[in-house]
Amino acid sequence: MSGGVTLAQVARIAGVSDITVSRVLRANVPVSAETRDRVLEAVQATGYVHNRLAGALASAHSNLVGVVLPSLSNNVFPEVMEGINAALARSGYQPVVGVTNYDLAVEQELIHAMLAWKPAALILTGLEHTREADRMLEGSGIRVIEIMDIDERPIDLAIGLSHRKAGAAVARHLIAKGYRRFGYVGHDLRLDRRAAARRQGFYGYLAEQGLYAPIEHLTGGPSSIRAGSEGLRRLLEQTSDCDVVVFSNDDMAVGGVFHCLKAGIDLPAQLGIFGFNGLDIGQALPQPLSTIRSNRQRIGQLAVEAFLTTSRRPEEREIIDTGFEIIPGETA
């Protein structure tokens, strides 16, 4: 839908006047419970979001760009934000940033709050949202750019990489290096769906090659250097029968390297370690981390350039694949 859901459409579905819908949404005007329920059901069904600017100035134009990120403690997303800021410089638009901590319910609340101020565009992380968030986004009519992932169908435009293909590329690379006994250390994959997709691609490629599924340890919490170190320690307590360990991301893998330094494990002679993201900290290690680099700043820049070039939502959904690069490093 390119035009967005209107108040008049909500009124027609609810069987009331435009003024009645407006009264219900202002929440401070007496309306019968039955009428209120009908209006709210119509709002939910259509994904309509009340325009807060309209009450103050009907002709007001928002210069806001909503940006919803899962984390700012993970170095990946500040780099994405750098790309967004660089592309917005001197454009006349200002970013408004919300952080979800990988919680889709929190994302839904942020989307509702941002849409109420009629932003010029929304930049979201990932392609999975709650059903209610999907309805709001579909009905908003504005540009919706979903970044970091292209494995599913976007609402409007998706920019990023295939995490399943990246996971498979890791397996293919390590098999070519001669590794056959794999371990895996990860964080909470129920929340980090992109890390889960990489794991799925990694495991899937190993299965295609007739190799056993890796011995794994999942920490159950957010990714961190400490969690990676502890995760590798616990994995190696379970088994000594692996010659390489793949980590869910570079934060975790750097922790794995620190554990090896502490435990006197020679990298990569005794054990290989492989990460994902290509963070600076991994490349600054005495032995640069073997990993995959994603084009994070470029993803942020392209997201902004997309709506600056075409402010109206196109009829056709689009995917831009920014790809990834294997960094051989010295740890695997």
N, C-alpha and C positions, 0 to 999 in steps of 0.2 A: 504494500500500500504506500504510494508516494505522497499522498496529501495529508495523512494523519487523521485519526478519529476526531470528530468534532463533538462539541457539547450537544448540538442539534441531533446528531445520530444517537447519542445516549438517551436523549429525551424521547425520541421516537420509539426506541426499544423498550423503554420503561413505561411508555404510555402517559407521559406527563409533559408539561411545558418546559421550555428552555429555562425560564425563570425558576421553576421548581428544582431542576437539577442544580442550578447555581446556588440556590438556598441550601440544599442538602450538603453540597461540597464546602460551603462557607462554614457549616457546622454550628453557627451561632444564631440561626433563624428557626423558629418553631415550625416543624413539619411532622405529620403523623408518622408513627412507626412503620405502618404498612407502606406508605409512599417512600420513606427513607430506604426501606429494605429493597423495594423495586429498583430504585435509582442505583443503590450500591451494587446490586446484582448486575445491572446493565453496565456499570463502570468496570466491574471485574471481568465480565464477559468480553468486553471490547478492548480492555487494556487502556482505557482513556485516563489521562493524567491532567488534572486541573491546572490551567495556566495561571500562576501567581502574578505574572506581570500584567495580565489583562485588567485586573481590578484596579491597578494603580495608573496604568497608562496604556490604552488600547493599542497605540501605535508603537509602543516600546519594542526595541529589537535587542535581543540578547547577544552579547559578544563572548559568551562563555562556551568553553569546550569541556565537557565532563570526561574525566579520566578515572577509570576504576581499575586498581591494581590489587593483586592478592597480598603483596608484602612490600615493605620498604627496607626490611632488615636483610633480605636476600639481595646481594649485589646486582643480580640480573635486572631488577626492575628500576632501580635508580638510573641504570644505563639506558633503559628504554625511555625513561622520563627525560633524560638529557637529549635524546633524539627528538622527542615531542617538543621540548622547549626551544631547541635550535630551529625547528621548522616553523614554530609559532612566532618567533622573533620578528617584530615589525609587521606582523600580519593584522594587528588590531584585535586579535582574539586573546583571551586569557584562560588558562587551564584551571579547572576546579577538580581537585584530586580526592578520591576516597580510597580507603584500604579495607579489604574484606577479610584478611587473615584466612583466606581459602574457604570462606563460609558463604555458600550460595544464598542463604537467607539474608545475610548482611548485604550481599551484593544487590539483592532485590530491593532492600530498603534504600540503598544508595541510588539505584536507578530511579526509583520513584521520586526521591527528593530532588535529584538533578533534573529529571524531566519536567518537574513542576515549574522550573525556571526557564523552560524552553531554550535549552542550549543549541548552539549551531550544529553540534555533532556530539556523539558519545563514542569514546574509545574504551573498549572493554577487553579484559584478558580472558582468552579462551572462548570456546564455542558452546559450552554447557551452562545453562541458566535454569532457574526455576520456571515452571509453567507460567506463573503469573508474570515473571520478568519478561519471558518471551512475548507474551501478549502485549505488554506495555511497549516493548521495543518494536514489534511489528506494527503496532498502531500509531507510533509516534510520528512516522513519516519523515523523520530526520535521518541524516547519515549515521549509520551504526557500523563502526569499524571494530571487528574482533581480531585481536592480535595474538601472536605467538603460536598459533595452531591452525592447521589447514586440513585436518583429518576428517572433518565433518562438514555438513552444509551450513554456510553462514546465513545470517539474516539479511545482510547487505554485502559487505566486503570482508574477507578474511585475509590477513597478511601474516606470514610466518613460515613455519616449516612443518613437515610431517614428522611427528615424534616417533611414530611407529617405524617409519623408514630410517630414522636416525638410530633407533635401537638395533634394527637389523644390520645397519652399516657397522656398528660397533662389533657385533658378532662376526661379521664377515672379515673385518680387519684383523681381529684377534686370531681367528682361525688361520688366516693367511700368515700370521706371525708364528704359527706352530702351537698355539695353546689348544688344549683339549679338555682340561679339567677346570670348570668355571665355578666361581662363587659370586654372590650378589649381596650387597649391603645397601639397604634403602631406608627412607624415612616413611612417614605416614602417607601411603599411596592412595588411601581413600579420599584424602583431601586434595593432594597434588595429582590431578588427573593427567597432566602432561608427563610427569615422571612415570606414572602407571602405564601410559601408552608406550613409552620408550622400553620399559621392562617387557611389555607384551611383544613388541617387535623383536627384542633381543632373544627372548625365550623362543619365539616362533621360528626365527632363523636357525637357532641351534637344533630345534626339533626337525626342521627340514633337512638338516645335514646328518641326522641320525645320532646326534650327541645328547647325552643325558642333561636333564634340567639342572641348573646350578643349585648348589647348596646355598641357602640364603639366610640372612638375618635382617628383619625389619624392626627398626627401633620403636615405631609406634608414635613418635612425636615429630615436631618440625625438623627440617634439616639444619645441621650445624656442624662445625668442625669437631666439637666435642662428641656429638652423636656418631659421627663417622669413625672416630678413634675407638669409641666404646663398641660400636657395632662390629668393627673388624676384630677386635679382641675377642668378642663373644663368638664370632663365626669361627675363628681359628681354634677356640676351645672345643667346638663341636667336631672339627675335622682338620686334618693336615693334608687332605687329599684334594687340593686345588692348586693350580699353578698361576691363576690370575683371578682377581676380584674386580668386578664392575660395580661402580657406585652410582646411586641415583642422580647425583650431581657433583660439581666440583667442591662445594663446601664439605660434603661427606668424604670425598676422595682425599682432600687435603688432610682431614683428620686421620684417614687411613695411613697416609704417608707418615704423619707424626707418630702413630702407633708403631710403625715399622722402625722408625729411628729409635724409639724408646726400647723396643724389644730386640734390637740388633738384627732385624731381618733385612737382608741385602736386596735392594731393588735394582733391576728386575730379575737378578739371577735366581733368587729364591722365591720371589712372588712378584707378579705383575699387578699394577693398579691402574684403573682407567676411570675417568670421570665424565662429566658433561657440562658444558657452558663455555669453557675457554676463559675463565676468570683470570684477572691479572695475578691474583695471589698464587694460583696454581703454576703459572708460568714463571713466577719469581722464586720458586723453590730451588734449592741447590741442584736437584734433578727436575727439570720442568715436567709438569704433569702431562701424561698422555690423556687426551680428551677430545671432545668435539666442540667446535666454536659455532655459536649461533650469531646471526647478524642483528644484534639487539638494537643498537642505535639506529640502524637503517630501517628496522621495522617501525620504530617510533616516528621517524621522519616521513616514511611513506604513508603512515596513517593520517598524518596532518595534511600532507600534500594531496591525498585523495579527496578530502572534502573541500580544500581550498580550490581545487581544480573543478570539481563538480559538487555544488552545494545541495542539489536535489538528488534524492535517492534514485538510482537507475532502476529500470524495470528488471534487468537481468542481474542476478547475484554473481559476484566475482571472487576469484581466489588469486592471490599473488604469492608465489613460492619464493621466499628469500634464501632458501637452501641452508646448507651447513657445511662445515669443513672439518675433516679429521686432522687433529694436531698429533703427530706421532709421539712427540715428547720423549722422555727417557725413563718412564716408570713402567712401561709395558712394551 
